[in-house]
């Protein structure tokens, strides 16, 4: 495994506060990149983005800026952000999020007349109990102007920074931003200073390094794992059928279709699929795709959208980049002190950073003081059930670590190569080498057993064993994996959103919860701690013979998904409408045209669903959005699984990603025999599936 370092950032060009979804964020610019930092949760929102792909870079001027010299947040008159580049500037109105043309002379803005604002370094507005004043920094000097309650700005006066900001960086600053906690943050080179407005002095302990001390600024978020000898995984998205014409419908039609009472609303059909596989499908999606830059309201180019996940089913949503770079996800302090030459002490030392950090109660994900889940992908906390599945995989990994560190003789869980045969590998090397070996082996075993389930249990349940066998025996027909493993949008934007229709209206969490809607207060609204008294999930209700069944593969979504509670009221809250709008924004073809194309490629005549048994023809006419068409294919299996279009897209992509990944169970996991066999089972005749994974994960606890 090679590591491509994108950061950490060691300097800041410009910074400004901004309010997004009614939460305060700090926007940090460096060269042509931007980070949006949520000040409410003390975490990065999304991932590093190119300025041109965000609203801060959507200008009408020519040429557009390649970076920003300074950014200025002005709270007066409703709030605006001014972005400076050379001698020009533009204004982002925070009330309607409109941004003006780029070629506006900065000297004509906000009382800056007669000031040399070209190549400005930084700008801030400071509001005290009695006055508001603006400061514009350039070199070792700054201009200060007072602002009246009517928005009028007084004549600016020039001052030396050293005269009014004692102890601030010598020679000037690179960037500055105010924060509502009465702090001002100044950036210079690789360091930053926290300035206390009340005391008008630098806070103790500063300056500090940006790359290591900025609010827990995590370098791991700027590292991408790449396989040996290949281009960067997760580099972007692609198309399976680039020659097909995009389906273009009126947006009002798409929005109306997603409303309560529309064609996607109504009594759901039943299926025979255990409910847990629906949430397993969501977890898989979060492990291979993350798009933080596309928008519903304009056309998106797949190749220009960065995929912030590694599309390899490698559980990077759990591990991120490992215990050295992502230390917040792992135990850091050993439980046992003593002489490292003692084997028990040594095992505990190397076990510590190889083990994922868990909440003490182990009924919820680990969280910070604001209740934010400390996990590799925050989306795995958007409902109680997928968050419990993420927790389960963490528990499974920790149990694998334990299994590798103990003599497994007598245990029903016996690795294929008994731990006793490899103990010398852990104890006859340094602590750091032993820890690295232990973590890598545990992560590999966890990944491979998880990937086995995807191919041998999940896919047969979702698309049918016959199609899985056909693809594995006769090869893929529509997905030729690009060298850089770009994710096809027909998969990510359409086919793999089939699970939305399989979430039933009522779900039982455990024996005491009763049956409730997925976002019922008893389960939580998403992205919040497990409610007090809810207790542990009963996995028997989700996998195995006693499990609840999912909703059918059909065109019906639960009412709660058509009014998502965590989406702002002025935004599109219907999941159905969001899916339709997103499909159109990427220019996806109709389901009918994709079915015809698969016929041509595969030399077959696949079965078509009878759309007159749905409300889709009435809503869309003779050309059906691809996502909706794939849902309608559930008619062909009595709503039990995906049909020939959706099933082939889903199965070929997931199997193709594993085929192309040299670290997967199909390749690295195969070993000398050429075939990987699950080793964490009672015997070679035992079945490995989600039920046995759950049993392994919950048989003990990390103490």
WOMO-V692995 format. One record per pair of residues at least 24 apart in sequence whose ideal C-beta (glycine too) atoms are under 6 Angstrom apart, sorted by the first residue. I is the first residue (numbers start at 1). J is the second residue. D is the distance in Angstrom with one decimal. If there is no record, write none. Layout:
# WOMO-V692995
i=I j=J d=D
i=I j=J d=D
This chain:
# WOMO-V692995
i=1 j=225 d=6.0
i=2 j=226 d=5.4
i=3 j=223 d=5.9
i=4 j=224 d=5.2
i=4 j=226 d=5.4
i=4 j=232 d=6.0
i=5 j=223 d=5.9
i=6 j=222 d=4.2
i=7 j=219 d=6.0
i=7 j=222 d=3.0
i=8 j=211 d=4.1
i=8 j=219 d=3.5
i=8 j=222 d=5.5
i=10 j=190 d=4.5
i=10 j=211 d=5.0
i=11 j=189 d=6.0
i=11 j=190 d=5.9
i=12 j=175 d=4.5
i=12 j=187 d=4.1
i=13 j=67 d=5.9
i=14 j=68 d=4.3
i=14 j=70 d=5.1
i=14 j=71 d=4.2
i=14 j=175 d=5.0
i=15 j=175 d=4.4
i=15 j=177 d=3.9
i=16 j=71 d=3.7
i=16 j=73 d=4.6
i=16 j=81 d=5.4
i=16 j=177 d=5.5
i=17 j=73 d=4.7
i=17 j=177 d=6.0
i=21 j=568 d=5.8
i=26 j=177 d=6.0
i=29 j=68 d=4.9
i=31 j=67 d=5.3
i=32 j=66 d=5.6
i=32 j=67 d=5.8
i=41 j=370 d=5.5
i=41 j=372 d=4.6
i=42 j=215 d=5.8
i=44 j=221 d=5.9
i=46 j=292 d=3.5
i=47 j=292 d=5.5
i=47 j=308 d=4.3
i=49 j=293 d=5.6
i=53 j=293 d=4.4
i=59 j=102 d=4.0
i=60 j=101 d=4.6
i=61 j=101 d=4.9
i=61 j=102 d=2.5
i=61 j=103 d=4.4
i=69 j=119 d=5.6
i=69 j=120 d=5.3
i=70 j=120 d=4.4
i=70 j=122 d=5.1
i=70 j=123 d=5.0
i=72 j=123 d=3.6
i=74 j=125 d=5.4
i=76 j=151 d=5.1
i=77 j=151 d=4.6
i=84 j=120 d=4.9
i=86 j=118 d=5.9
i=87 j=118 d=4.2
i=110 j=153 d=5.9
i=111 j=145 d=5.5
i=111 j=153 d=3.1
i=115 j=143 d=5.6
i=115 j=156 d=5.9
i=121 j=172 d=5.6
i=121 j=173 d=5.8
i=122 j=173 d=5.1
i=122 j=175 d=5.2
i=122 j=176 d=4.0
i=124 j=176 d=4.9
i=124 j=178 d=5.2
i=137 j=173 d=5.5
i=139 j=172 d=4.9
i=140 j=171 d=5.6
i=140 j=172 d=5.3
i=167 j=202 d=5.0
i=220 j=320 d=5.4
i=220 j=321 d=4.5
i=220 j=325 d=4.0
i=220 j=326 d=4.1
i=223 j=321 d=4.8
i=223 j=325 d=5.8
i=225 j=310 d=5.6
i=227 j=662 d=5.5
i=231 j=483 d=5.5
i=231 j=484 d=3.7
i=233 j=310 d=4.6
i=233 j=485 d=5.0
i=234 j=307 d=4.4
i=234 j=309 d=5.7
i=234 j=310 d=4.8
i=235 j=484 d=4.5
i=236 j=303 d=5.3
i=236 j=305 d=5.9
i=236 j=307 d=5.9
i=236 j=486 d=5.1
i=237 j=302 d=3.8
i=237 j=305 d=5.2
i=237 j=486 d=5.7
i=237 j=487 d=5.1
i=237 j=489 d=5.2
i=238 j=302 d=5.8
i=238 j=482 d=6.0
i=238 j=486 d=3.8
i=238 j=488 d=5.3
i=239 j=302 d=6.0
i=240 j=478 d=5.5
i=240 j=488 d=4.5
i=240 j=490 d=4.7
i=241 j=597 d=5.3
i=244 j=589 d=3.8
i=244 j=593 d=5.2
i=246 j=587 d=3.6
i=247 j=589 d=5.8
i=247 j=590 d=4.4
i=247 j=623 d=5.6
i=254 j=580 d=4.1
i=254 j=581 d=5.5
i=255 j=577 d=5.0
i=257 j=619 d=4.8
i=258 j=574 d=3.7
i=258 j=576 d=3.7
i=258 j=577 d=2.7
i=260 j=562 d=5.2
i=263 j=615 d=3.5
i=263 j=619 d=4.5
i=264 j=555 d=5.8
i=264 j=557 d=5.1
i=264 j=576 d=4.1
i=266 j=556 d=5.1
i=268 j=551 d=4.3
i=268 j=556 d=4.6
i=269 j=552 d=3.4
i=269 j=554 d=4.8
i=269 j=639 d=4.3
i=270 j=552 d=5.8
i=271 j=549 d=5.9
i=271 j=550 d=5.3
i=271 j=552 d=4.3
i=271 j=639 d=5.3
i=271 j=640 d=5.0
i=272 j=640 d=5.6
i=273 j=461 d=5.7
i=273 j=550 d=4.6
i=274 j=543 d=5.4
i=274 j=547 d=3.8
i=275 j=542 d=5.3
i=275 j=547 d=6.0
i=275 j=548 d=4.4
i=275 j=550 d=4.7
i=276 j=542 d=3.2
i=276 j=543 d=4.3
i=277 j=461 d=5.4
i=278 j=499 d=5.0
i=278 j=502 d=4.7
i=278 j=550 d=4.8
i=279 j=385 d=4.7
i=279 j=386 d=4.9
i=279 j=389 d=5.3
i=281 j=499 d=4.5
i=282 j=386 d=5.0
i=282 j=499 d=5.9
i=283 j=386 d=5.7
i=283 j=389 d=5.1
i=285 j=496 d=5.7
i=286 j=317 d=5.2
i=286 j=377 d=5.1
i=286 j=379 d=4.9
i=286 j=380 d=5.5
i=287 j=317 d=4.6
i=289 j=487 d=5.5
i=289 j=492 d=4.8
i=296 j=581 d=4.4
i=296 j=582 d=5.8
i=296 j=585 d=5.8
i=300 j=585 d=5.0
i=300 j=586 d=5.2
i=302 j=489 d=4.8
i=307 j=487 d=5.6
i=311 j=485 d=5.2
i=311 j=487 d=5.1
i=311 j=657 d=5.5
i=312 j=657 d=5.9
i=312 j=661 d=4.3
i=313 j=451 d=5.4
i=314 j=447 d=5.8
i=315 j=447 d=5.4
i=317 j=376 d=4.7
i=317 j=377 d=3.8
i=318 j=376 d=5.4
i=318 j=393 d=5.5
i=320 j=376 d=4.1
i=323 j=353 d=4.2
i=323 j=439 d=6.0
i=328 j=374 d=5.8
i=330 j=356 d=6.0
i=330 j=357 d=5.7
i=331 j=355 d=4.9
i=331 j=357 d=5.3
i=347 j=405 d=5.1
i=349 j=431 d=5.6
i=350 j=434 d=4.5
i=350 j=435 d=4.2
i=350 j=438 d=5.3
i=351 j=401 d=6.0
i=351 j=405 d=5.9
i=353 j=435 d=5.7
i=354 j=401 d=5.3
i=354 j=435 d=5.8
i=354 j=438 d=4.7
i=354 j=439 d=4.0
i=355 j=398 d=5.1
i=355 j=401 d=5.4
i=355 j=702 d=5.9
i=356 j=394 d=4.5
i=356 j=397 d=5.7
i=356 j=398 d=5.9
i=363 j=530 d=6.0
i=363 j=536 d=4.8
i=364 j=529 d=5.9
i=364 j=530 d=3.9
i=365 j=391 d=5.5
i=367 j=529 d=5.8
i=371 j=528 d=5.8
i=371 j=529 d=4.8
i=381 j=527 d=5.2
i=382 j=526 d=4.5
i=383 j=518 d=5.6
i=383 j=526 d=5.3
i=384 j=523 d=4.2
i=384 j=524 d=5.5
i=388 j=537 d=4.5
i=392 j=697 d=5.6
i=395 j=697 d=4.3
i=396 j=693 d=6.0
i=396 j=697 d=3.8
i=397 j=446 d=4.6
i=398 j=702 d=4.9
i=399 j=696 d=5.7
i=399 j=697 d=5.5
i=400 j=442 d=4.6
i=400 j=445 d=5.1
i=400 j=446 d=5.3
i=401 j=442 d=4.6
i=404 j=441 d=6.0
i=404 j=442 d=5.9
i=412 j=682 d=4.4
i=413 j=680 d=5.4
i=415 j=679 d=4.7
i=416 j=679 d=3.6
i=448 j=665 d=3.8
i=448 j=669 d=4.1
i=448 j=676 d=5.8
i=449 j=678 d=5.6
i=451 j=664 d=5.9
i=451 j=665 d=4.5
i=452 j=665 d=5.7
i=452 j=678 d=5.6
i=453 j=690 d=6.0
i=457 j=689 d=4.9
i=459 j=651 d=5.5
i=462 j=641 d=5.8
i=462 j=642 d=6.0
i=463 j=641 d=6.0
i=463 j=642 d=5.1
i=463 j=647 d=3.6
i=463 j=650 d=6.0
i=463 j=651 d=4.7
i=464 j=641 d=5.5
i=467 j=647 d=5.3
i=467 j=651 d=5.7
i=468 j=651 d=6.0
i=471 j=651 d=5.5
i=471 j=652 d=5.9
i=471 j=655 d=5.6
i=476 j=652 d=4.6
i=476 j=656 d=5.5
i=477 j=601 d=5.4
i=477 j=602 d=5.0
i=478 j=601 d=5.8
i=478 j=652 d=5.8
i=479 j=652 d=4.1
i=479 j=653 d=5.4
i=479 j=656 d=4.6
i=481 j=656 d=4.7
i=481 j=660 d=4.2
i=485 j=660 d=6.0
i=489 j=586 d=4.8
i=490 j=649 d=5.7
i=491 j=649 d=5.4
i=491 j=653 d=4.6
i=493 j=582 d=5.5
i=493 j=583 d=5.4
i=493 j=586 d=5.3
i=494 j=583 d=5.6
i=494 j=588 d=5.8
i=494 j=626 d=4.2
i=494 j=627 d=4.2
i=495 j=630 d=5.4
i=495 j=646 d=4.8
i=495 j=649 d=4.0
i=495 j=650 d=5.2
i=496 j=650 d=6.0
i=497 j=579 d=5.4
i=497 j=627 d=5.7
i=498 j=642 d=5.9
i=498 j=646 d=5.9
i=500 j=557 d=5.9
i=500 j=575 d=5.7
i=501 j=554 d=5.8
i=501 j=557 d=5.5
i=501 j=631 d=5.4
i=502 j=550 d=4.3
i=502 j=551 d=4.7
i=503 j=558 d=5.4
i=504 j=551 d=4.6
i=505 j=558 d=4.7
i=508 j=541 d=5.6
i=509 j=537 d=5.9
i=510 j=535 d=5.7
i=510 j=537 d=6.0
i=510 j=538 d=4.2
i=517 j=560 d=4.8
i=518 j=560 d=5.7
i=519 j=560 d=5.2
i=519 j=565 d=5.1
i=525 j=565 d=5.0
i=526 j=566 d=5.0
i=539 j=694 d=4.8
i=543 j=690 d=4.5
i=543 j=691 d=5.3
i=544 j=691 d=4.7
i=552 j=634 d=5.9
i=552 j=639 d=2.7
i=553 j=634 d=3.0
i=553 j=639 d=5.2
i=554 j=634 d=4.9
i=554 j=639 d=5.2
i=555 j=614 d=5.0
i=555 j=631 d=4.8
i=555 j=632 d=5.7
i=579 j=627 d=5.2
i=580 j=625 d=5.5
i=583 j=625 d=5.4
i=583 j=627 d=5.4
i=588 j=626 d=4.9
i=590 j=623 d=4.1
i=590 j=624 d=5.8
i=591 j=624 d=4.7
i=591 j=626 d=4.8
i=591 j=629 d=2.2
i=594 j=626 d=5.9
i=594 j=645 d=5.7
i=595 j=645 d=5.2
i=606 j=644 d=3.9
i=607 j=636 d=5.7
i=609 j=633 d=5.0
i=609 j=635 d=4.5
i=609 j=636 d=5.8
